[in-house]
Amino acid sequence: MRKTLLGLLLLTTSFLAQAQESVFKEGHPETYRVVKGDTLWDISGRFLSLPWKWPEIWHANPQIDNPHLIYPGDMISLIYVDGQPRLTVNRGQGGTIVLSPTVRSSPVAEAIPTIPLEAINAFLDAGRILDDPATIESAPYVIGGQAQSVVAGAGSRVYARGEIEEGVPSFGIYRRGKSYSNAETGEFLGLHIQEIGNGKVMSTEGDITTLNISRSNQEVRIGDRLLKTEERPVTSTFFPSDPEEEINGLILDVPNGVTQIGQYDVVILNKGAVNGLEEGNVLAIYKTGEIVRDRIQNQQVQLPDERAGMLMVFRVYEKMSYGIVLYASRPLAIMDKVRNP
């Protein structure tokens, strides 16, 4: 009996090791020194055939303060722990690998991002999802600008009417977008609102507030609404991961209105926290198979869905979320499907 259990244990350990090995790309390097301009996704792709599996094979080095952050000059190495392959980091300083405990004085901002920083800027222009449309309907609204102007940009002054929360120094300026519902059940999923910019409160008299526009993505118009800025800091160093739940969703829309979706475009998904999605989750994108005519049997036949890209979820709401396309093998479009990778 003991021999049987021991054999089963060895077989299980061997299977797990092989499973871990299969995650690694054929011909992967044993070591890699991080350079400026690298991203976590690029480095993962050097070692792994499935880059989002990085957290599962990452081995935290206890000698390093915050080993989950990776910097230019660090050395990524393949090691074996209890017979299973793992990736670890040795902190680099001036091109020399230091194995002893060290303290890094460089700011966290210098850690390499998950994806290129210029792509992360797209996060800021994505807008936000409201679970209750009444939130924006009851919000203060822009009634005009200086010299009776109907549009304004950064550096301009605008006037808003409505009840302003005291003690809030600035507000986000938003414009109502599309409302989304489940096509099958009619269930309300959320309302997308586009962020136009930010306004600093200068003064308030009665129900009229004067704001100076400190930042704008586009011109502020009469009727745009004021809301407290979402307290969701954008991080560039979150780790990609598999969703814990089975996901079968759709790309509902694109915030910037493009029709052909490509790499680093932001998309709106019809799945959110209630479906088990979390920030950093990676999803595969599928094009719906075309419908062709079988001329032999005189029938319409739908071809299988075709895998066409991958995205990473970066902001999650109750029933919807935002994702950013990491790569696309062909042009993507609204209503393409998203599933577990």
N, C-alpha and C positions, 0 to 999 in steps of 0.2 A: 504493500500500500504506500509506504514511504517512498519507494522507488518510483511509483506511478505519479505521486504528487511532485516529486523532484523533477521527473521528466516533463510533467505538464508545466511546471514553473520555468524550466529551461526553454521549453518550446515557446511559451508566452513571451519570455524575455527576448528570444531570438526574433519572434514575429514583430515585437515592438521596435527592435533595433532596425529590422528591415524596413518597417514602415517609416521610421525616422529617416533612414538612408534614402528612401524613395522621394522624400521631399527635396533633397539636394539635386541640383542641376548636374548633369553629366559633364565632367571636365571642370568642375568648380575649383577655385583656388583654395589652397590651404590657409593662406593669410591674405589680407588686403589692408593697405594703409589708406586711411581716409584723407581726401584732399578737399580743398575749398571748392564749393560748387556741387559736391556730392549731395544726394538725397538718400534718405533711408530706403525708399522704394528702389532706387538704382542699386544700392549696395545689396539689398535683399535679393535682387534679381541676379547678381553675380554668383551668389551661393545657392539660391533656391529656385526650383522650377515653379513653386507656388509662393511668391514673395510675401503674401499676407500671413504665411505660417511662421513668420519671424518670431513673434512672441512665444510660440510653443517650443522653439529650440534655443531661445536665448538663455544664456547662463550668466546670471549676475555675479560680477566679481566683487567679493566682500571687501577687497582692499581699496576699492574705488568709491569715492563719494558720488552718489547718484549715477551708477553705471548704466542706467537706461538712456542717458543723454550721451550722444556721440559727437566728437569734435574733430576738425581737421588735425591730422597728425596721429590720431589714434590708430591702433593696429587691431583689426578684426581677425580672430584666429579660430580655426576649427579644432576642437578638442573632443575627448570622449569622457563621459561621466557615467560610471556604472555600465560601460559598454555601449552607451547611446551617444550619437553625435550631438554636439552642442556648439554654439558660437559664443565667443566671449570677447571682451575688449580689454586691451592693455593701453593705459593712457600714455599718449606720446607728448614729449616736450622737446621742441627744437630738433625734431627728427630722431630723438633717442627714446627708445621704449623704456619706461620706468616701471619696474615690477613691484617696488616697495610702495607703501601707502603715501599718497601725495595729496596736496590740497590745491585745487585749481582756482585761480583768481579771476579767470575770464568769466564774463557774464553769461547767463544761460542763453541769452539771445544769439550767441555765437554757435550754439549747438546746431548740427545739421538738421534741416527740416525734413518732414516726411515726404513732401513733394516740393517742387521749386517755389520759392517765395513769391515770384510774380504770379503764380497760379493761386497761391493762398489769398492774394489781394481780391480775387473773385469772390471769396467768402463775404467780404465787406459789402459788396454790391448786391448780394442775393436778396436782401429784404428779410421778411419774417412771416411766419404763419400765425394767424389768430384763431384760437379755438372758438371764440364767440364774436360774431360780426358786430355786436352792439358796442364792443370796445372802441372801435374806430368811429362809429356813428355818433357816439356821445363825446368824442374828443374835441378839444379846441381846434379851430380851423383858421387858415390864413384868409384875411379879408382884403388885403392890399399891400402895396409897397410904397416906397418913397416916390414922391411926385406922381402919385396915383398910377404907378406902374402895375401891370397885371402879371408880370413875371420878374424874377429876381435871381441873382446868383451869389456866390461867395463874396463877402464884403459888403453886401447890401443890407438894408434894414427892411423888415416886414412887420406887419401888425396882424395879430391873431385875436380872435374873439372866443370866449368860453372860459370855463373855470380852470384855472391853473393851480396845480398842486404847489403849495408853499414850500420853500426850501430847496426846490430843484433848480440848479443853476442853468441847465440847458436841456433841450428836448430834441428828439429825433423828429424830422419832418418826413411824413409818409404819404403815399398816394394809394388809394384803394385799387386793388388788382382783381384777379379772378376769384370766384368762389368755386370750391370743388366738392363734389358729392360722389358717392359710390354709384357707378352706372347701373348696378344690378339691384341694389336695395334702396337707393335714394338717400342713404345716410349722409349727413353733412360731415365732411372731413376737415375742412379748414378754409380760411380766407387768406390769400396771399396779399401782402401789402409791400409796395416797393419803397425802399428808403431813398429819399431825395437828397437829404443832407442833414445838417445839424444847425440849431439856432441857439445862441446864448441869450438868456433873458436879460434885458437891459432895464425894464421897468414895467410895472403893472398899475393901471388905473381903472378901477371898477372891473369890468369883464374884458378890457382891452389890454393886451400884453404886447410890448415892443421887443422884438428880437433882432439880434445881429447874426446874419448867416455866417457861420464860421467855416463850414465845409458844404459843398454841394456836388452831387454826381450829375445833376441836370438842373434846369431852371425850376425854381419854386413857383408854383402857380396858385392863384386864388382857389380856395377849396381844399388845398392840401392840409393834412391833419397833423397835430402835435401829440406825440406819445413819449413817455419816458423811454430812454434808450435801453434796449435789452441788455441785461447784465449777463452776457455770455462771452467771456473773453475768448478770442480766437487764438488757438495754440498751433504752433507749427510742428510740434514734436509728438503728437499722439501716435500710437502704434496701430497699424492695420490689424484686423482680426476677423475671424469667421463669426457670423451671427449665431447665437445660441439656439434660435428657433428657425423653423423652416419658413422661408420667405418666397412668396409668389406675388410679385407686384408689377406695377407699370410706371413708366416715366410719364407723368401727367402733363408736364409743361416745362418751359425754360424761362427763367426770370427776364432775360434780356431780349426775348422775342425772336431768337434765331430759329430758322426752320431746319437747318442741317447742323446736327450736334456732333462735335468733335472733341479731341483731347483738351482737358482742363475747362470745358464748359460746365456750368452749374445747371443741375436739373432738379425738378421737384418730383418726389415720389409719393405714391399713395399708401405708403406704409410708414408706421411710426413706432413710438414707445409701446403702444398696446400690442404691437405685433412682435415685440422683442428686439427691435432695432436699437443699437447704441452707436454713439459717435466712434468712428474708426472702423465700423463694420464694412467689409468689402462684399460687393455683389457683382455677379456676372450679368452682362447685358445680352439679350437675345433678340434678333430680328424675327418677327413672325413669318413663318413659311408662306411662300406664295401659293396662290390657288391656280392650278394648271388643269387643262382639259386632257383627260385620258381618251384619246381618239379611238382606241381599240374597244373600250367598253362604253364609250360615250357617256363619261361621268366627269364631274368636277372633283378634283383631288387636291387636298391641301398638303403641301410639302412640310417636312419637319422644320421646327424653329432652328435658326442658325446662330451660334454664339458669335457675337460681333464686338465685344468690348468688356470693359470692367470699370466699375466706379467705386468710390469710397464715400460713405455717409459721413458728413461733418457737422450736421446740426439736426437734432431730432425733436419733434413735437409729438403731441399725443397720437394723432392719426396720420401724420404726414412727416416728411423729412426732406432735407436738401442733400444732394450728393454731387461729387465732382468727378467727371470722367477721367480716369487715369490713362486709358488708351482705348482706341477704337480701330478695328481692322477695316471698317467701312463706315460711311456716313450713317449716323444714328438719327432717330426721329422720335417725336412724341408718340406714345402708346407702344413703344418697344418694351419688352418684358425684362424684369430683373428677378434673379433667383440667387440662391446660395451658390457660391463659387465651387 
